[in-house]
Amino acid sequence: MGNKEDKYLKNKAALDNTPGVEDLTTTALTGDGGMVLFEYSPFGVIGSVTPSTNPTETIINNSISMLAAGNSVYFSPHPGAKYVSLKLITTIEDIAFRCSGIHNLIVTVSEPTFAATEQMMAHPKISVLAITGGPGIVAMGMKSGKKVIGAGAGNPPCIVDETADIVKAAEDIINGASFDYNLPCIAEKNLIVVASVAEYLIQQMQSFGALLLNYEQTEKLRAICLPDGSANKKLVGKSPSALLEAAGLPLPAKAPRLLIAVVDANDSWVTCEQLMPMLPIVKVNDFDSALTLALKVEDGLHHTAIMHSQNVSRLNLAARVMQTSIFVKNGPSWAGIGVGGEGFTTFTIATPTGEGTTSARTFARSRRCVLTSGFSIR
C-alpha cells in the first residue's frame, strides 16, 4: 500500500520536523496583584489508535509529541498494518528506554484487533484517546466518555481559477495528488477548475506525468475501483499502473504518475474519498461556482482544502468559507503538514474534535499557578 520512496519522505518528515519539548512554552503574567504562571503538564497514559494508511509516520509523530508532553503511550495499531507497526513500536520503546532508563513508556499488544482497541478505550487508566482513522473509529472513541483527540476522514478539494500560475499549479497538483499514491488524508482528492483555463491545465498536468482517461476508460476504472460508490479497499494505495491493470486497461509505455479524468460535479469519483492516484476534474464557469462546489464536496469535514490563484482576495475568501484545519495556497497539499512548506509536521489532524494540526502541547494539560501579593520588578 503506497509508494516506498514517498513513505521514506513521510517518515523522515515525522522524525525531523515533529516538535518536542520546545513546543511546551511557559507563560507568566505579572501585575500589582501577583503573578500567574501557565504551564503544560502530562495527562498520563494516552491511548493512540493509528491507521493502516499512514501507520509508521503516525506512530513516530505521536510518540515524539506525546512523550515530549510527559505522557506514556499505549498504541492500538490498525490490524492491517500489524507487522510494521509492532516492529516500529518495539524499536521506539527500546530507544526511549536507552534515553530515559524507564521501561514501557510506549507499549502495545502482540495481536492488534478491534476488540483490543475497544478494551483499551474503556480502560480506566487511559486518560486520553488520540484516534487517527476513519469516522467509525473516531465515533467509537467519542462514546468512551474520555477526552478524545480525533482525526477523521477528509475529501480535500483543489480549486484552480483563471488567475493561477497554471504551469506551477499543474506541477504542484501532480506532486500532491500522486504522493504515496494519494494515501494521505490531506492529498488533493478532486480538482475544480475554471473552464477557461481547464484545457491548458490538463495539458500541463499531462506534461508532468498525468494520464488523461476518456469516458469509457473512466467507467471501466470506476467499475473496479468504486464498485458500489465507495472505495475498493483492495485497490487503496495502489499505483496508477496497478489500477489500469486491474481495470483491464492498456498500460502506456511510460508509467503514469497520476490518472485524471473530466467528470460531472456529482460523480462518485468527486464525492468519495477513494485514496487512489485517480484525480477527477470538474470544470466550472467561474470562481464563485468553484468555491460553492468545493464546499459541497468537502462535505463539512473541515479537513483540508487547496487553492491556486494570484487573486489574494479570492484566496482569503476561500479560506474563510471552507473553514478547514489546513488550507494550502499555491502549493502541493503536503506543504500543509510542513513537507516543502513552513511549519511543523503532524500526521494526526484533529478536525472532528477541533485541535487541528496536533503537536506536543495538544497532548498536555494547561495548568495555572497563582502567586498573590505581588511578584513584579517593574
Summary of the structure (lengths in Angstrom):
residues: 378
radius of gyration: 22.4
end to end distance: 60.3
largest distance: 79.8
contacts: 1326
relative contact order: 0.17
helix: 42%
strand: 22%
